[in-house]
């Protein structure tokens, strides 16, 4: 079974781009999507995808509050 981090990487690869280019996700997941150039609208849409994938609720504010993909993975693992 894929790890939480692997599942997040796949969601990013399948659903997010910046200027038509894939987002390079570092191994340590220390990446802030808004700093990588992802729009706030796309971040909220990504939050909805994450919520569906992990069967959790994510508010738009949750999407804004999470500062890195590592923090997202940590929250998902703690919740699940």
C-alpha positions as CSV (number, residue, x, y, z in Angstrom):
1,X,0.0,0.0,0.0
2,X,1.2,3.5,-0.8
3,X,2.3,5.7,2.0
4,X,0.5,9.0,2.7
5,X,3.4,10.9,1.2
6,X,3.3,8.8,-2.0
7,X,-0.4,9.4,-2.3
8,X,0.1,13.2,-1.8
9,X,2.8,13.2,-4.5
10,X,0.5,11.4,-6.9
11,X,-2.3,13.8,-6.3
12,X,0.1,16.7,-7.0
13,X,1.5,15.0,-10.1
14,X,-2.0,14.3,-11.5
15,X,-3.7,17.6,-10.6
16,X,-1.3,20.5,-10.1
17,X,0.9,22.5,-12.5
18,X,2.6,25.9,-12.4
19,X,2.8,27.6,-15.8
20,X,2.1,24.3,-17.5
21,X,5.0,22.6,-15.7
22,X,4.8,19.8,-13.1
23,X,5.7,20.7,-9.6
24,X,9.0,19.3,-8.3
25,X,8.2,17.9,-4.8
26,X,11.4,17.4,-2.7
27,X,11.9,14.1,-0.9
28,X,11.5,15.8,2.5
29,X,8.2,17.3,1.4
30,X,9.4,20.7,2.6
31,X,7.4,22.6,0.0
32,X,4.8,25.3,0.4
33,X,2.4,25.2,-2.6
34,X,1.7,28.9,-2.7
35,X,5.5,29.7,-2.6
36,X,5.9,27.2,-5.5
37,X,3.5,29.3,-7.5
38,X,0.2,27.4,-7.1
39,X,-2.8,29.8,-7.0
40,X,-5.0,29.9,-3.9
41,X,-7.9,28.7,-5.9
42,X,-5.9,25.6,-7.0
43,X,-4.7,25.1,-3.4
44,X,-8.4,25.0,-2.2
45,X,-9.3,22.6,-5.1
46,X,-6.3,20.4,-4.1
47,X,-7.6,20.4,-0.5
48,X,-10.9,19.1,-1.7
49,X,-9.0,16.3,-3.6
50,X,-7.1,15.5,-0.5
51,X,-10.3,15.4,1.6
52,X,-11.8,12.9,-0.9
53,X,-8.7,10.8,-1.1
54,X,-8.4,10.5,2.7
55,X,-12.1,10.6,3.5
56,X,-11.6,13.7,5.7
57,X,-13.1,17.2,5.9
58,X,-10.8,20.1,4.8
59,X,-12.0,23.7,5.0
60,X,-10.6,26.4,2.8
61,X,-9.0,27.8,6.0
62,X,-7.3,24.4,6.6
63,X,-5.8,24.7,3.2
64,X,-4.4,28.1,3.9
65,X,-3.1,27.2,7.4
66,X,-1.0,24.2,6.3
67,X,2.5,25.6,5.6
68,X,4.1,22.6,3.9
69,X,3.4,19.3,2.3
70,X,5.2,17.7,5.3
71,X,2.8,19.3,7.7
72,X,-0.1,18.1,5.5
73,X,1.2,14.5,5.6
74,X,1.7,14.7,9.4
75,X,-1.8,15.9,9.9
76,X,-3.3,13.2,7.7
77,X,-1.3,10.5,9.4
78,X,-2.4,11.8,12.8
79,X,-6.0,11.9,11.7
80,X,-6.1,8.5,10.2
